[in-house]
């Protein structure tokens, strides 16, 4: 990433405490002008956090789904809370000595066979059924491979080639992995950890088709009684040491689009014992809270704003803008002359970074049309004249507003504010 050093340092501190599990039930607000990298920092945080549930939504989605606003927020909250369920399973792990597969002479009957496995301490022969023979064939297991077999499911995992058989072939591919021959007993017990979200457990227990409901997409509203029973069961598992709650991260973009009902729900939900870290983003300054006539910073109620950690993003400097544009050109595989890059940077500073990024691909097409390998100043000037930025678009509308429809009645600023208030109420 480029620039935003203070915001990135603050985000790094947040990531550190999230990994330590010390910040669940907290909320962070990323506030800044459009095009200052708020969403990019949030996405970088999700990649840095790693094995923790991460859910991202836009605030406007809350109003577009076929369910109540509070139900939608509840589902995304529970989707951001993971449960690590621990269970012990028996596995067979060893080096393949020999595989014998017997086929009938007619080619019709079932296949049978024997599998010889060894460790450094013992060697055993296992009888193979048709299912295990199919799994061995699918995994392309051969003598000298170190494999792992799950006794409960019959799943075979190929761990690699044994070091003792490294000289079997004159040459091997780069993806061949060599491992040591296992030690001790062939059959061992291993603890397996499965991570699922609370929402997935809710859906499985609230629908007749069970886990298949996860693939249908339309989960609908889930009864509170079902969630209460699941919470009690998970609390019991945690006391017994069978499960562990993993608070994840919920990212809500354009938070100013939520109304008072949603903010009241978030206020209460963040006080719950099982609450994720909520990261919000807003590009508004002093604006009205949706559904009311009250103004507030970022369109967020003061009482809710008081519980937030606020990370501010600043406007990029000219050097940072130039560096971002160069990175973007490399990603889009566009070669540009130094003079053209200077002109594009100047356009980005005077208009917006997003507008300049859009000019990269369009100027590349203009350069290809005149059979040039690099984008030059003439190409940038050409697309700049073809596509308007926000300022020139407003200027054009002001100049030619009489030629557009529904522009007959001039409205003063006070009348416009009254009209908006009446519309909202």
N, C-alpha and C positions, 0 to 999 in steps of 0.2 A: 504494500500500500504506500501511497504518497501523502505526505503532510498529516495534519490532524494529530500532532504528537501528544498534546494534552489529553485529547479524547481517547487515543489509543492506549495511553498509560492508564487512564481510568478504567478502560475496558479490560486491560490486563489484570488489574487488581480484582475486578469483579470475577473474571474467569478463575483466578487463583482461589478465591473463597468459595466459588461454586464447586470446584473440584474437591475442596476439603469438606463440602457439605455443611457449611456454616451460615448460609445466606438464604435458605429456603423461606418462602413467604415474603420476600422483599420485592420491590418494584423499582425499575430504573427507567428514566425518561431520557431519550436522546433528542435534544432540541437543537435545531439549526435551520438555516435557509435551504431552499431546494438545491440539490446538486452538491452538497457538502459531504457526502459519503456516510450518511447515517445507516442506511440499509446495508452498505458494504461492510461497515464495522460490525453490525449485528450478525451478518453471515460469517464473517471471519471468527467471531466469538463462538458460533455454533460448531465450526470446524475444529477450533482449538479445544473445546470442551471434551470432544471425543465421545466415549460410550455413555452418553446421557441423553434421554429423550428430548428432542427439539421440535417444536411445533411453530409454524409461521402462518399468520393469517392477516388479512387486511380488515380494518374495523368495519368497512362497509359490508363485508360478508355476513356479519351478524344480522343485518336487516334483510338479506336476500334469501336466506334459507327458509325452508318450510317448517319452521319450529319457532318456539318463543326465543326471545333474545337471551334470557337467563339460561335456558337449556343449551343454546349454542355455546355460550361462554363456559358452562359447566363441562360440556364435552371436550372443548379444547383444553381446559384446565386438567381434566383427568387423562387426556391424551399426552400431556406433558409430564405426567408422574409415572415413573417406571417401578416395576416390582421385580426384583431378582429372586427367582425361586430356585432353591438348591435341592438337588436330589442325588442319591447315590445310585450308580448303575454298574453292573458287572461287565467287564470287557475282557477280551482275549487279545493279547498283543505279543507278536513274535515275528521271527524271520521265516519266510516260506522256504522249506527245504525241497519239497516236491509236490506237484499237483497231478493226480491221476484222474482222468475223466473217462468213464466207460459208456460207450454208446451201443445201442442194440444193433444187430446186423441189418435189420430191416429199416432202421432209421425212424421207427414210429414210436417205440416205447419211451418211457422217461429216462433221463440221464442220471447216472449215479457216479460217485467218485470219492476219492480220499484226499485229504489235505494234511500235509506234514508240516508242523510248525515247531520252532525251537527257540529257546533263549540260551543265555550263557550257562544256565544251570540244568535245563531239562529239555526233552523233546517228546512230542505227542502227535498221534495220528487221529484225525477227526473224519467221520463219515459225512459226506456232502449230499444234500438234497438238491432238487432241481432249482429251487429259488437261490440257494447259495452259489450254485454253479453259474447261474445267470449273472449274479452280482460280481463274481470273480472275473467273468468274461467282460462285463461292462467296464470294470475298473482296469482291465488289461494287466491283471496280476500275474507275475511269473516268478520262477525260482530266483531267490536272492532279494526279493522285495520284503520290506518290513511293513506289515499291515496291522490294522486294529479292527476288531469285530465287536460290535455292540450286541450282547447276547439277547437283550430285550427286543430289539428291532431287527437284528440281522444285518444292520448297515455295516458295510466294509469301507474303511478309509485307508488309502495307500499313503504311508508316511514317507517313503523314499526307498532307495537302494541301500543294502548293507555295505559297509566299508570293506568287509571280507570278500565281496564279489565285485570290487571296483575294477579289476583287471579282466572281467569277462568279455568286455568289448574293447576294440581298439579305439573307438571314438564314441563320445556321448554328447547329447544335446545340452544347451545351456540351462534347460529347465529341470535337468536331472538332479535330485537332491540326495546326498549320501548321509546316512544316519548310522548310529551305533546299534549293534544287536541288543535287544532288551535284556535286562538282568532279572533274576529272581523267577517267580512263578509266572506261568502263562496267563492264568486267570487272576485278575486283580479287580478291586473295587475302586471306582473313580467318582469324584463329586462333579456333577454337571450343573452348570448355572444357566437358566433360561431367563431372559429379560423380556417382559411384556408390559404394556401400558395398562393403567386402570380402565381406560375406555374400552380396550379390547376385551377385558374380563367382563365389563358391563354388557357389551353387545352379545357375547357368547351366552351369558346367563339370562338375557332378557328376550332372546329370540328362539323359536322352536327349532330352526335349522342349525342352531349352535354356531360353531366357528365359521360355517359357510356364509353367515350373515355379514362377516367382515368383507367378503368379496363383492357383495351386492351393492355396496356404496350407500344405500338409503337406510340408515340405522334408525331414524325416527327418534321420538322422545322416549326416554327411559325412566321408569318409575323410581321415585325416591326410595321406596321400600327395598327395591333390588340393590340399589347402591349401598344402603345401610347394612344389609346382610353381607355384602361383599366386603365392606369396611371392617365389620366384626370378624369375618373369617381371616382377612389379611392381618388384622391385629393379633389374632391367635397364632398365626404362622410366625409372625415376628417374635412373639414371646417364646415360641418353641425353637427359634433359630432356623426355621425352614425357609424364611423369606426375609428380604431386606427392602425397605422403601428407598427409591432413588429419586429425589426431587429433580426434575428436568428444567427446561427453559421454554417459556412461551413468548414469542415475539409478535406484538400487535402493531402493525404499521398504520399510519394516519389515525392516531388515537383520538384526535379531535372530532372524528366522525361519530363517536359514541355519544349517547344521550345520558341524562341524569339517572335513569333507571339502571343503565349498564354500569355507571360509575358507582352507584350505591351497592350493586352486586359485587363489583370488584373489591370495594372497601371491606365487605364482609368475608369474601372468599380468601383474601390475603391473610386473614387472621386465623384461618383453618390450620390444623396441625399438619395436614397433607396438602401443602400448597407449593407450586413451582416458583421459580424465579421468573418474574414478568418483566420483559424488556419492551418498552414502548417508544415510538418515534413520532415526532410531529414537526411540521415546518411552518406552523402558524405562530404569530405573536399574540398581541392582545386581540382576542376574538370572542364571539358569543358562544356560550355553551349550547350545543344542539338541543332544540326543544324548549329553550328559555329565552328571556330577554336580558340575561345577566352576562356581562363580559368577564373574562378571566384569562390569565396567561395560558397560552397554548390551547385554549378551549377546554381546559381541565378544571373542575371545581377546586377551590382553595383547600378544602379539608382533605381531598384526595392528593392534591399536589404536595401537601405537607409531609406525606409519608414516602415520597419518591426521592431517590438519589438522581440528581439531574446532571447529565453529561452534555456539555455544549460543544457544538462543532462550529468552527470558524470558516470564513471564506478563504479559498485557496489563493496563494500569491501567484504572480505571473510565471515564476520559475516552476512552481508546482504544477500549474496548468499545462505548461509546455511538456513537462515530464509525463503527465497523465496522457496527453495526446500522443506522445511518442510510443508509450506502452500500448495504447489503443491501435495505433498504426501497425505495430508488430503483430498484435493479435489478429487483425484483419488482413495481414500480409499485404500492406499497402506501402510502397516506397514513395517518399516525399522529399523534395529538395529542402535545403535549409531555409531558403527565402520563403518558400511556401509554408513551412512550419511556423516561421515568424509571423506571417500574415494570418494564419489560422489561430495562432495563440492570441494575437491582437483582437481578432474577431470574438474569441471565447471570453476575453476580459471585458470587452465592450457589450457583449450580448449575454450569453450563458455558456457554460461548459457543455451542457447537453446538446445545445444547438450546434456547437463546433464539432462534437463527436459525430453527429448526423451528417455533417458535411464531408467527413472522411471518405465514406463509401461512395457518395454521390460524385465527389470530385475525382475519385478513382475511375468511375465509369466514363466521365468526360475525357479523362486522359487517355483511356483505352480507345475512345472513339477517334481521337486524333493520332492514334498509334504511337503513343509515348509510353515509355517504361516507368517513368516517375511522374508523380503529381507536381505540377509547377504552379506559379503564382496565377497564371491566366486561368487555370482550372478552378482554383479557389474563388477567384473573382467571378467566374462564370456561374458557379452554383450559388454564390452569395447573392447574385442578382436574381437568380431563379426562385430561391426559397427565402421567404421572409422570416425574420425572427420576431419575437413578441413585440418589441418596441415599434418596429416598422409596420407590423400588422395593425397595431392600435392606431398608428398615425394614418394608415391607409383607410381604416374604417371611419375615423374622424373626418377625413377629407371628403370621402364619398358616401357619408351616411345617408344623405337624402335620396340616394339611388337604391337603397335597400328597403325591403318591406318592413312594415310594422315599426316605423320610426316617425310617426306623424305627431305624437304628443310629447313635447319636451317635459322632462320631470326634474324638479329641483332636488337638491341633496336632502332637504328635510322631508319632502314628500316621498322620496324614494325610501328613506328610512322607515317612515310610517307604513308604507306599502309592504315592506319586508316583514315588519313586526306583525302586521295583520295576517300575512301569509303563514308565518310560523305559528301564531296562536290559533 
